[in-house]
């Protein structure tokens, strides 16, 4: 499965658009469930992409996550 685009609102109020991929997932719903369950943990960490850069997203800095229906500009 291709990656999904997430708009992440950080606790600082800033937004960042990232692409998250989970090759073992069969559907977008499975990927979203994985993202939500990972970020719900105190020590949750996601490896994402922002353009051609690897970004590590720590749950403790995330205020909200929005799944882009068409994809944000990354």
GUVEX-610513 format. One record per atom (N, C-alpha, C, O, CB): residue number from 1; atom name; x, y, z. Coordinates in steps of 0.05 Angstrom, whole numbers, padded with zeros to 5 digits. Glycine has a CB too. Layout:
<rs>
> NUM;CA;X;Y;Z
...
</rs>
This chain:
<rs>
> 1;N;00017;-00024;00000
> 1;CA;00000;00000;00000
> 1;C;00018;00025;00000
> 1;O;00038;00026;00013
> 1;CB;-00019;00000;00024
> 2;N;00009;00045;-00015
> 2;CA;00024;00070;-00015
> 2;C;00019;00085;00012
> 2;O;00001;00078;00027
> 2;CB;00014;00088;-00038
> 3;N;00036;00104;00017
> 3;CA;00034;00119;00042
> 3;C;00010;00138;00042
> 3;O;-00001;00145;00021
> 3;CB;00059;00135;00046
> 4;N;00002;00145;00066
> 4;CA;-00019;00165;00069
> 4;C;-00007;00191;00078
> 4;O;00015;00191;00091
> 4;CB;-00041;00155;00089
> 5;N;-00020;00212;00072
> 5;CA;-00010;00239;00080
> 5;C;-00025;00247;00105
> 5;O;-00050;00247;00107
> 5;CB;-00014;00260;00058
> 6;N;-00010;00255;00125
> 6;CA;-00021;00264;00151
> 6;C;-00013;00294;00155
> 6;O;00009;00302;00151
> 6;CB;-00010;00247;00174
> 7;N;-00033;00309;00163
> 7;CA;-00027;00337;00173
> 7;C;-00026;00335;00203
> 7;O;-00046;00329;00216
> 7;CB;-00048;00358;00162
> 8;N;-00003;00341;00214
> 8;CA;00002;00338;00243
> 8;C;00003;00366;00255
> 8;O;00019;00383;00247
> 8;CB;00028;00322;00248
> 9;N;-00013;00370;00275
> 9;CA;-00012;00395;00291
> 9;C;00004;00389;00316
> 9;O;-00003;00372;00332
> 9;CB;-00041;00406;00298
> 10;N;00026;00404;00319
> 10;CA;00043;00401;00342
> 10;C;00033;00417;00365
> 10;O;00017;00435;00362
> 10;CB;00072;00409;00334
> 11;N;00043;00411;00389
> 11;CA;00035;00425;00413
> 11;C;00042;00455;00411
> 11;O;00029;00472;00424
> 11;CB;00047;00413;00438
> 12;N;00062;00461;00396
> 12;CA;00070;00489;00393
> 12;C;00050;00505;00376
> 12;O;00051;00530;00375
> 12;CB;00098;00491;00380
> 13;N;00032;00491;00362
> 13;CA;00012;00504;00345
> 13;C;00020;00502;00315
> 13;O;00003;00508;00298
> 13;CB;00009;00533;00353
> 14;N;00044;00494;00309
> 14;CA;00053;00491;00282
> 14;C;00041;00466;00269
> 14;O;00034;00447;00283
> 14;CB;00084;00490;00280
> 15;N;00038;00467;00242
> 15;CA;00029;00444;00227
> 15;C;00051;00434;00210
> 15;O;00068;00449;00200
> 15;CB;00004;00451;00210
> 16;N;00052;00408;00205
> 16;CA;00071;00396;00186
> 16;C;00056;00374;00172
> 16;O;00042;00358;00184
> 16;CB;00097;00385;00201
> 17;N;00061;00372;00145
> 17;CA;00049;00351;00129
> 17;C;00070;00329;00125
> 17;O;00092;00335;00116
> 17;CB;00038;00362;00102
> 18;N;00063;00305;00131
> 18;CA;00082;00282;00129
> 18;C;00069;00259;00114
> 18;O;00044;00257;00114
> 18;CB;00093;00273;00157
> 19;N;00085;00242;00103
> 19;CA;00076;00217;00090
> 19;C;00084;00194;00108
> 19;O;00107;00192;00116
> 19;CB;00087;00214;00061
> 20;N;00065;00177;00114
> 20;CA;00071;00153;00131
> 20;C;00064;00128;00115
> 20;O;00043;00127;00103
> 20;CB;00054;00154;00158
> 21;N;00082;00109;00115
> 21;CA;00078;00084;00100
> 21;C;00080;00061;00119
> 21;O;00097;00060;00137
> 21;CB;00099;00081;00077
> 22;N;00062;00042;00115
> 22;CA;00063;00016;00129
> 22;C;00057;-00005;00108
> 22;O;00034;-00012;00102
> 22;CB;00042;00016;00153
> 23;N;00079;-00017;00097
> 23;CA;00076;-00036;00075
> 23;C;00059;-00060;00082
> 23;O;00046;-00072;00064
> 23;CB;00103;-00046;00067
> 24;N;00058;-00068;00107
> 24;CA;00043;-00092;00114
> 24;C;00013;-00087;00116
> 24;O;-00003;-00107;00118
> 24;CB;00053;-00103;00140
> 25;N;00004;-00062;00116
> 25;CA;-00024;-00056;00118
> 25;C;-00039;-00062;00092
> 25;O;-00028;-00058;00070
> 25;CB;-00028;-00027;00126
> 26;N;-00063;-00071;00095
> 26;CA;-00079;-00078;00071
> 26;C;-00097;-00055;00063
> 26;O;-00106;-00054;00040
> 26;CB;-00096;-00102;00076
> 27;N;-00103;-00036;00081
> 27;CA;-00121;-00015;00074
> 27;C;-00113;00011;00089
> 27;O;-00097;00011;00107
> 27;CB;-00150;-00022;00081
> 28;N;-00125;00033;00080
> 28;CA;-00120;00059;00092
> 28;C;-00129;00059;00121
> 28;O;-00116;00071;00138
> 28;CB;-00133;00081;00076
> 29;N;-00152;00045;00127
> 29;CA;-00162;00045;00154
> 29;C;-00143;00031;00173
> 29;O;-00140;00040;00196
> 29;CB;-00189;00030;00155
> 30;N;-00129;00010;00164
> 30;CA;-00110;-00003;00181
> 30;C;-00086;00015;00187
> 30;O;-00076;00015;00210
> 30;CB;-00100;-00029;00167
> 31;N;-00078;00031;00167
> 31;CA;-00056;00049;00172
> 31;C;-00064;00071;00192
> 31;O;-00049;00077;00210
> 31;CB;-00047;00062;00145
> 32;N;-00088;00082;00188
> 32;CA;-00097;00103;00207
> 32;C;-00100;00091;00235
> 32;O;-00092;00105;00254
> 32;CB;-00125;00114;00197
> 33;N;-00110;00067;00238
> 33;CA;-00112;00054;00264
> 33;C;-00085;00051;00277
> 33;O;-00082;00055;00301
> 33;CB;-00126;00027;00262
> 34;N;-00065;00043;00261
> 34;CA;-00038;00040;00271
> 34;C;-00027;00067;00280
> 34;O;-00014;00069;00301
> 34;CB;-00019;00028;00249
> 35;N;-00031;00088;00264
> 35;CA;-00021;00115;00272
> 35;C;-00033;00124;00298
> 35;O;-00019;00133;00316
> 35;CB;-00027;00135;00249
> 36;N;-00059;00121;00300
> 36;CA;-00074;00130;00324
> 36;C;-00065;00114;00348
> 36;O;-00060;00126;00369
> 36;CB;-00104;00127;00320
> 37;N;-00063;00088;00346
> 37;CA;-00055;00071;00369
> 37;C;-00026;00077;00377
> 37;O;-00019;00077;00401
> 37;CB;-00058;00042;00363
> 38;N;-00008;00082;00358
> 38;CA;00020;00089;00364
> 38;C;00022;00115;00378
> 38;O;00036;00118;00398
> 38;CB;00037;00089;00338
> 39;N;00008;00135;00368
> 39;CA;00009;00162;00380
> 39;C;-00006;00164;00407
> 39;O;-00002;00183;00422
> 39;CB;-00001;00183;00361
> 40;N;-00023;00144;00413
> 40;CA;-00037;00144;00438
> 40;C;-00019;00134;00461
> 40;O;-00025;00139;00484
> 40;CB;-00062;00126;00436
> 41;N;00003;00121;00454
> 41;CA;00022;00112;00474
> 41;C;00040;00135;00483
> 41;O;00046;00153;00467
> 41;CB;00039;00088;00463
> 42;N;00049;00134;00508
> 42;CA;00067;00155;00518
> 42;C;00093;00155;00503
> 42;O;00104;00177;00499
> 42;CB;00072;00150;00548
> 43;N;00103;00132;00496
> 43;CA;00129;00131;00482
> 43;C;00126;00125;00452
> 43;O;00144;00114;00440
> 43;CB;00146;00109;00495
> 44;N;00103;00132;00441
> 44;CA;00098;00126;00413
> 44;C;00115;00142;00394
> 44;O;00119;00166;00398
> 44;CB;00069;00132;00406
> 45;N;00126;00129;00374
> 45;CA;00144;00141;00354
> 45;C;00136;00131;00326
> 45;O;00132;00107;00322
> 45;CB;00174;00135;00360
> 46;N;00134;00150;00307
> 46;CA;00129;00143;00279
> 46;C;00151;00154;00262
> 46;O;00160;00176;00265
> 46;CB;00101;00154;00269
> 47;N;00161;00137;00243
> 47;CA;00180;00146;00223
> 47;C;00164;00155;00199
> 47;O;00149;00139;00187
> 47;CB;00201;00124;00215
> 48;N;00166;00180;00191
> 48;CA;00151;00191;00169
> 48;C;00170;00205;00149
> 48;O;00194;00206;00154
> 48;CB;00130;00212;00179
> 49;N;00159;00214;00127
> 49;CA;00175;00229;00108
> 49;C;00162;00257;00104
> 49;O;00138;00260;00104
> 49;CB;00176;00214;00080
> 50;N;00180;00276;00102
> 50;CA;00172;00303;00095
> 50;C;00188;00311;00071
> 50;O;00211;00319;00073
> 50;CB;00176;00324;00120
> 51;N;00175;00308;00048
> 51;CA;00190;00311;00023
> 51;C;00210;00288;00020
> 51;O;00201;00264;00021
> 51;CB;00206;00338;00022
> 52;N;00235;00294;00017
> 52;CA;00255;00272;00015
> 52;C;00270;00267;00042
> 52;O;00290;00253;00042
> 52;CB;00275;00278;-00007
> 53;N;00260;00280;00063
> 53;CA;00273;00277;00089
> 53;C;00258;00258;00107
> 53;O;00233;00257;00107
> 53;CB;00275;00304;00103
> 54;N;00273;00242;00123
> 54;CA;00262;00225;00143
> 54;C;00256;00242;00168
> 54;O;00272;00258;00176
> 54;CB;00281;00201;00150
> 55;N;00232;00239;00179
> 55;CA;00223;00254;00202
> 55;C;00214;00234;00223
> 55;O;00198;00216;00217
> 55;CB;00201;00274;00195
> 56;N;00223;00237;00247
> 56;CA;00214;00220;00269
> 56;C;00195;00236;00286
> 56;O;00202;00258;00296
> 56;CB;00238;00209;00287
> 57;N;00170;00226;00288
> 57;CA;00149;00241;00301
> 57;C;00144;00228;00328
> 57;O;00137;00204;00330
> 57;CB;00123;00240;00284
> 58;N;00148;00243;00350
> 58;CA;00144;00233;00377
> 58;C;00116;00240;00386
> 58;O;00107;00263;00383
> 58;CB;00165;00245;00396
> 59;N;00102;00221;00398
> 59;CA;00075;00225;00407
> 59;C;00072;00248;00426
> 59;O;00051;00262;00426
> 59;CB;00064;00199;00420
> 60;N;00091;00252;00444
> 60;CA;00088;00273;00464
> 60;C;00087;00301;00453
> 60;O;00080;00320;00467
> 60;CB;00111;00271;00484
> 61;N;00094;00305;00427
> 61;CA;00094;00331;00415
> 61;C;00070;00336;00397
> 61;O;00067;00358;00386
> 61;CB;00119;00336;00400
> 62;N;00053;00316;00394
> 62;CA;00030;00317;00375
> 62;C;00005;00325;00390
> 62;O;-00003;00313;00410
> 62;CB;00027;00291;00361
> 63;N;-00009;00346;00379
> 63;CA;-00035;00354;00390
> 63;C;-00058;00342;00375
> 63;O;-00078;00335;00386
> 63;CB;-00037;00384;00390
> 64;N;-00055;00339;00348
> 64;CA;-00076;00329;00331
> 64;C;-00065;00318;00305
> 64;O;-00043;00327;00296
> 64;CB;-00098;00350;00325
> 65;N;-00079;00299;00293
> 65;CA;-00071;00288;00267
> 65;C;-00096;00288;00249
> 65;O;-00118;00280;00257
> 65;CB;-00059;00259;00270
> 66;N;-00092;00298;00225
> 66;CA;-00113;00298;00205
> 66;C;-00104;00282;00181
> 66;O;-00082;00286;00171
> 66;CB;-00121;00328;00197
> 67;N;-00121;00264;00171
> 67;CA;-00115;00248;00147
> 67;C;-00125;00264;00123
> 67;O;-00149;00270;00121
> 67;CB;-00127;00219;00149
> 68;N;-00107;00270;00105
> 68;CA;-00114;00286;00081
> 68;C;-00129;00269;00062
> 68;O;-00120;00247;00053
> 68;CB;-00089;00298;00068
> 69;N;-00153;00277;00053
> 69;CA;-00169;00261;00035
> 69;C;-00156;00259;00007
> 69;O;-00159;00239;-00007
> 69;CB;-00197;00272;00033
> 70;N;-00144;00281;-00002
> 70;CA;-00131;00281;-00028
> 70;C;-00101;00282;-00026
> 70;O;-00087;00277;-00046
> 70;CB;-00141;00304;-00045
> 71;N;-00091;00288;-00004
> 71;CA;-00062;00291;00000
> 71;C;-00054;00320;00002
> 71;O;-00062;00336;-00014
> 71;CB;-00047;00277;-00022
> 72;N;-00039;00326;00022
> 72;CA;-00029;00353;00025
> 72;C;-00004;00356;00009
> 72;O;00007;00337;-00002
> 72;CB;-00024;00359;00055
> 73;N;00005;00380;00007
> 73;CA;00030;00386;-00008
> 73;C;00053;00380;00011
> 73;O;00057;00392;00032
> 73;CB;00031;00415;-00017
> 74;N;00069;00360;00003
> 74;CA;00091;00351;00020
> 74;C;00117;00358;00006
> 74;O;00138;00353;00017
> 74;CB;00090;00321;00026
</rs>
